[in-house]
Amino acid sequence: MKHTYVLLALTLSFGASAQFTDSGKNWETMADVKYEKSQDEYGEIYVPKFGDDVQKMNGKVVSLKGFIIPFEGMFEPKHIIISSLPIAACFFCGGSGPETVAEAYLKEEVKYTAKPVTVTGRLELNDTDYDQLMYVLKDAEVKID
């Protein structure tokens, strides 16, 4: 089970030089990812290959609107998963792809809410650490919409 999560989980980091505010386009841009089959010690894995526009976001501050996913054993007050879709349709619960979720490491603790949120942080693209999602926001802040 963990390996399945790990296979599709990779990290993104955004830098502070430019900011990609969320007009609904950031998730759309981040959907430009293809997967290349590879092998690791556990078997076949899918390694993300990010599109040009996604790569331009790497290291930049971005905002993502979505929903906090209360993933069992993973929700922590300073480390959350955000989904572009409500929980019933998210990658872990529904039929969406791994490009619809991101990890966020927060500056301050947050309590779980089912309400829509906007998470802003520095994006890191991850195609090597299979214990993390492929999109990761660092030094992030959460605003309840």
Secondary structure by P-SEA (a helix, b strand, c coil): caaaaaaaccbbbbccccccccccccccccccbbbbbbcccccbbbbbbbcaaaaaaccbbbbbbbbbbbccccccccccccccccccccccccccccccbbbbbccccccccccbbbbbcbbbbbccccccccbbbccbbbbcc
